[in-house]
């Protein structure tokens, strides 16, 4: 996996996407305060232990 960001240009401005095998652990260890998380409900259930800090955040949408 790459440690480089893919920059996506949207109508509201650029944002980054990253692909990393250790992303779940890194994200859960230090979830960004301003993150908006959209996650499949089944994925959230399957990885609840690994994503506990992320799923407890203030802006999480399970779809």
C-alpha positions as CSV (number, residue, x, y, z in Angstrom):
1,X,0.0,0.0,0.0
2,X,1.0,3.5,-0.6
3,X,1.8,6.2,2.0
4,X,1.0,8.9,-0.5
5,X,-2.4,10.7,-0.4
6,X,-4.7,10.7,-3.4
7,X,-6.0,14.3,-3.6
8,X,-9.6,14.5,-4.7
9,X,-10.8,17.9,-6.0
10,X,-14.5,18.4,-5.1
11,X,-16.7,21.4,-5.6
12,X,-16.1,22.3,-1.9
13,X,-12.4,22.0,-2.1
14,X,-9.7,19.2,-2.1
15,X,-9.6,16.3,0.3
16,X,-7.3,13.3,0.7
17,X,-7.8,9.6,0.5
18,X,-5.1,7.2,1.7
19,X,-4.7,3.4,1.3
20,X,-2.8,1.7,4.0
21,X,-2.9,-1.8,5.5
22,X,-2.5,-0.4,9.0
23,X,-5.1,2.4,8.5
24,X,-7.7,0.9,10.9
25,X,-5.2,0.7,13.8
26,X,-3.8,4.1,13.1
27,X,-7.2,5.7,12.7
28,X,-8.5,4.1,15.9
29,X,-5.5,5.1,17.9
30,X,-5.9,8.8,17.1
31,X,-9.2,9.7,15.4
32,X,-9.2,13.2,14.0
33,X,-11.4,15.5,16.1
34,X,-13.1,16.9,12.9
35,X,-13.6,13.6,11.2
36,X,-17.0,12.7,9.6
37,X,-17.1,8.9,9.4
38,X,-19.4,7.1,6.9
39,X,-19.2,3.3,7.5
40,X,-21.1,0.3,6.4
41,X,-23.1,-1.1,9.3
42,X,-21.9,-4.6,8.8
43,X,-18.3,-3.5,8.6
44,X,-18.8,-1.4,11.8
45,X,-20.2,-4.5,13.5
46,X,-17.5,-6.9,12.3
47,X,-14.7,-4.5,13.3
48,X,-16.3,-3.0,16.4
49,X,-13.3,-4.0,18.6
50,X,-10.7,-2.5,16.2
51,X,-12.8,0.7,15.6
52,X,-14.2,1.4,19.0
53,X,-12.6,4.9,19.3
54,X,-13.7,5.8,15.8
55,X,-17.3,4.6,16.2
56,X,-17.6,6.5,19.5
57,X,-16.9,9.8,17.6
58,X,-19.4,12.6,17.4
59,X,-20.0,12.4,13.7
60,X,-20.5,8.7,12.6
61,X,-23.1,7.6,10.0
62,X,-23.6,3.9,9.8
63,X,-25.2,2.9,6.5
